[in-house]
Every structure is written in structure tokens, then in C-alpha cells.
């Protein structure tokens, strides 16, 4: 297997993870009978984004790098906000 094929595989893996987040969101919404964004959505976004960023860096594509890099900031921030909210809820329940 050549390096080129390995990177193509990494690119498709990243795209599959990134696309999988929509399946996770859709299934969670169907179960809840309302639109929801589960925490798993953000983890899939982060994992797919990191993998696609690595692929974009390998390809030396500045547009793709900028897009994935900006997205990673948003996904990370959302996970931080979710963690902060869970911690505050936990502390208020134990008080």
C-alpha cells in the first residue's frame, strides 16, 4: 500500500466520522421526538475534523485547512460549555 492510498483512506475515514455525526443527531432527535444535538455529535465532529485536518495538511490545501481548523475551535468550545454546564448541575444537586 502506498503512502498516497493510506492518506486517501485517512481522508475517507475522517469524512465518514464527520458524516456520522448527522446520523447520531438524527437518531437522537427521532428518539426524543424533537430536535436535539447529543454530546456524541460534538465528539464525532471533533474526531472527524481532526482527521480531515490531518488529511488537508497532507494535501497542503489552505482552504480545507482553514475550514477544518475553524470548525475544531467551535466543536471544542461546545464540548467545554457542555462540560461546564454538567459540572454546575452536579454541584447544584450535591448542595
DAFEN-V93141 format. One record per residue. N is the residue number from 1. RES is the residue in one letter. SS is DSSP state (A for helix, B for strand, O for the rest). PHI is phi in whole degrees, 0 to 359 (none if undefined). OMEGA is omega as a letter, one per 20 degrees, with the letter a starting at -180 (none if undefined). Layout:
BEGIN
[[N	RES	SS	PHI	OMEGA] [N	RES	SS	PHI	OMEGA]]
END
This chain:
BEGIN
[[1	X	O	none	a] [2	X	O	278	r] [3	X	A	300	a] [4	X	A	300	r] [5	X	A	292	r] [6	X	A	298	a] [7	X	A	292	r] [8	X	A	296	r] [9	X	A	298	r] [10	X	A	297	r] [11	X	A	299	r] [12	X	A	293	r] [13	X	A	298	r] [14	X	A	299	r] [15	X	A	294	r] [16	X	A	295	r] [17	X	A	295	a] [18	X	A	296	r] [19	X	A	289	r] [20	X	A	299	r] [21	X	A	297	r] [22	X	A	289	r] [23	X	A	295	r] [24	X	A	300	a] [25	X	A	294	a] [26	X	A	297	a] [27	X	A	297	r] [28	X	A	296	r] [29	X	A	292	r] [30	X	A	297	r] [31	X	A	296	a] [32	X	A	277	a] [33	X	O	61	r] [34	X	O	201	a] [35	X	O	285	r] [36	X	O	226	r] [37	X	O	239	a] [38	X	O	287	r] [39	X	A	302	r] [40	X	A	302	r] [41	X	A	303	a] [42	X	A	288	r] [43	X	A	291	r] [44	X	A	297	r] [45	X	A	299	a] [46	X	A	294	a] [47	X	A	296	r] [48	X	A	295	r] [49	X	A	296	r] [50	X	A	296	a] [51	X	A	295	r] [52	X	A	292	r] [53	X	A	295	r] [54	X	A	300	r] [55	X	A	296	a] [56	X	A	296	r] [57	X	A	295	r] [58	X	A	301	a] [59	X	A	283	a] [60	X	O	55	a] [61	X	O	255	a] [62	X	A	297	r] [63	X	A	292	r] [64	X	A	295	r] [65	X	A	297	a] [66	X	A	297	a] [67	X	A	296	a] [68	X	A	289	r] [69	X	A	298	r] [70	X	A	295	r] [71	X	A	299	a] [72	X	A	299	r] [73	X	A	297	a] [74	X	A	293	a] [75	X	A	296	r] [76	X	A	296	r] [77	X	A	297	r] [78	X	A	298	r] [79	X	A	294	r] [80	X	A	295	r] [81	X	A	295	r] [82	X	A	296	r] [83	X	A	297	r] [84	X	A	298	r] [85	X	A	296	r] [86	X	A	295	r] [87	X	A	294	r] [88	X	A	295	r] [89	X	A	295	r] [90	X	A	298	a] [91	X	A	292	a] [92	X	A	287	r] [93	X	A	286	a] [94	X	A	274	a] [95	X	O	277	none]]
END
